Amino acid sequence: MGYDTALQTCTDDDLPLDFRRLIVLSSYIEFTGTRPETGEPASQNHMTILRRIADQAKLLLGGRRSV
């Protein structure tokens, strides 16, 4: 199963899309040893996904920083 197909199979999950991307991307790399070839630029880089998740968390927390 390719990356894009795996991501599409998780659409019924209640997790936000970026969380699903990170889980599927990490799993794909772990099992294949390579980065997936995907037409979706948002899914190509762990750090990009993590940065968006952090931005979403900041918004949900009202801009507060944890100590």
SETI-426697 format. One line per field, with one value per atom (N, C-alpha, C): x negated, y negated, z; residue number from 1. Coordinates in steps of 0.001 Angstrom, whole numbers. Layout:
BEGIN
c1 = (X:...)
c2 = (Y:...)
c3 = (Z:...)
resi = (NUM:...)
//
This chain:
BEGIN
c1 = (-862:0:-898:-595:-1362:-945:-1755:-1509:-152:124:1376:2588:2525:3624:3772:2651:2697:3307:2938:3492:4992:5425:6853:7669:7063:7806:8068:7382:7541:8533:9346:10226:11338:11690:12749:12240:10938:10340:10667:10817:11140:9926:8728:7529:7468:6896:6692:5805:5969:5258:3744:3178:1725:1229:2004:1628:1611:2629:2679:1514:1199:66:-1221:-1446:-2674:-2750:-1655:-1632:-1880:-1182:-1335:-2727:-3220:-4550:-5620:-5553:-6535:-6486:-5287:-5129:-5667:-5359:-5819:-7341:-7985:-9443:-10038:-9417:-9915:-9843:-8738:-8554:-9300:-9447:-10087:-11534:-11889:-13234:-13447:-12367:-12461:-11318:-11508:-10411:-9427:-8149:-7159:-7196:-6827:-6603:-5131:-4862:-3489:-3337:-2167:-1882:-1430:-1343:-871:-2073:-2457:-3643:-3577:-2382:-2245:-2698:-2777:-3129:-4577:-5389:-6730:-7794:-7508:-8554:-8020:-8670:-8267:-8242:-9274:-9376:-8264:-7871:-6770:-5480:-5244:-4034:-4086:-5234:-5349:-5157:-5677:-5516:-4039:-3294:-1861:-1099:-1477:-832:-1097:-2336:-2671:-1874:-1726:-938:526:1074:2462:2614:1633:1684:1651:818:733:2091:2734:4043:5058:5042:5982:5732:4465:4118:4190:4589:4725:3394:2386:1077:234:731:-42:-1203:-2289:-3466:-3537:-3899:-4061:-5426:-5526:-6785:-7541)
c2 = (1180:0:-1230:-2171:-3404:-4391:-5418:-6431:-7116:-7599:-8321:-7449:-6180:-5254:-5035:-4863:-4665:-5882:-7071:-8285:-8382:-8001:-8057:-7048:-5933:-4933:-5396:-6428:-6941:-8098:-8309:-9477:-9412:-8222:-8114:-8360:-8521:-8739:-10146:-10309:-11615:-12518:-12003:-12812:-13889:-15053:-16077:-15538:-16069:-15592:-15603:-16643:-16690:-15581:-15211:-14105:-12802:-12602:-11391:-11357:-12519:-12587:-12146:-12664:-12345:-10856:-10278:-8853:-7999:-8293:-7498:-7707:-8940:-9217:-8488:-8571:-7886:-6382:-5833:-4392:-3976:-4757:-4444:-4395:-5410:-5471:-4320:-4008:-2910:-1571:-1313:-22:105:-1001:-910:-1385:-2198:-2751:-3906:-4374:-5494:-6466:-7683:-8663:-8311:-8548:-8213:-9202:-8715:-9603:-9968:-11228:-11692:-13009:-13219:-14475:-15556:-15210:-16148:-16750:-17986:-18596:-18649:-18764:-18855:-17588:-16484:-15208:-14801:-15645:-15228:-15430:-16166:-16508:-16457:-15665:-15560:-16926:-17731:-19002:-19965:-19953:-20799:-20398:-19094:-18607:-18963:-18742:-19050:-20545:-21388:-22834:-23225:-22627:-22935:-22432:-21258:-20737:-21678:-22154:-23088:-24385:-24883:-26100:-25879:-24717:-24405:-24313:-23697:-23561:-24934:-25827:-27182:-27884:-27724:-28346:-27778:-26472:-25821:-26223:-26487:-26886:-28399:-29103:-30555:-31268:-30698:-31337:-31161:-30396:-30178:-29251:-29478:-28608:-27736:-26490:-25599:-25844:-25534:-25767:-24494)
c3 = (0:0:0:-851:-918:171:316:1348:1168:-34:-270:31:-358:-77:1425:2111:3564:4256:3820:4422:4171:2981:2653:3458:3846:4621:6044:6477:7846:7929:6932:6912:7950:8409:9418:10830:10970:12276:12766:14072:14644:14832:14580:14732:13654:13986:12956:11832:10649:9467:9652:10237:10413:11324:12337:13212:12419:11594:10766:9794:9195:8264:8953:10165:10884:11209:11647:11986:10746:9667:8443:7847:7839:7297:8094:9412:10258:10051:9996:9790:8431:7416:6066:6027:6583:6564:7374:8511:9341:8606:7925:7269:5947:5206:3892:3894:4866:4910:3954:3326:2379:2614:2136:2168:1069:1317:286:-866:-2022:-3148:-3091:-2839:-2718:-3444:-3997:-4673:-3710:-2442:-1432:-696:-1020:-404:1120:1672:3126:3829:3115:3725:3497:2922:2537:3599:4657:5605:7033:7887:9291:9982:9755:10460:10048:8799:8352:9065:9149:9827:11310:11958:13384:13650:12761:12926:12856:11920:11811:13039:13549:14756:15929:16062:17142:17004:15787:15566:15952:15590:15952:17463:18127:19587:20251:19750:20299:20181:19025:18855:19828:19985:20912:22357:22696:24061:24254:23244:23354:23385:22739:22679:23926:24904:26135:25870:26572:26464:27712:27505:28653:29287:30552:31297:31433)
resi = (1:1:1:2:2:2:3:3:3:4:4:4:5:5:5:6:6:6:7:7:7:8:8:8:9:9:9:10:10:10:11:11:11:12:12:12:13:13:13:14:14:14:15:15:15:16:16:16:17:17:17:18:18:18:19:19:19:20:20:20:21:21:21:22:22:22:23:23:23:24:24:24:25:25:25:26:26:26:27:27:27:28:28:28:29:29:29:30:30:30:31:31:31:32:32:32:33:33:33:34:34:34:35:35:35:36:36:36:37:37:37:38:38:38:39:39:39:40:40:40:41:41:41:42:42:42:43:43:43:44:44:44:45:45:45:46:46:46:47:47:47:48:48:48:49:49:49:50:50:50:51:51:51:52:52:52:53:53:53:54:54:54:55:55:55:56:56:56:57:57:57:58:58:58:59:59:59:60:60:60:61:61:61:62:62:62:63:63:63:64:64:64:65:65:65:66:66:66:67:67:67)
//
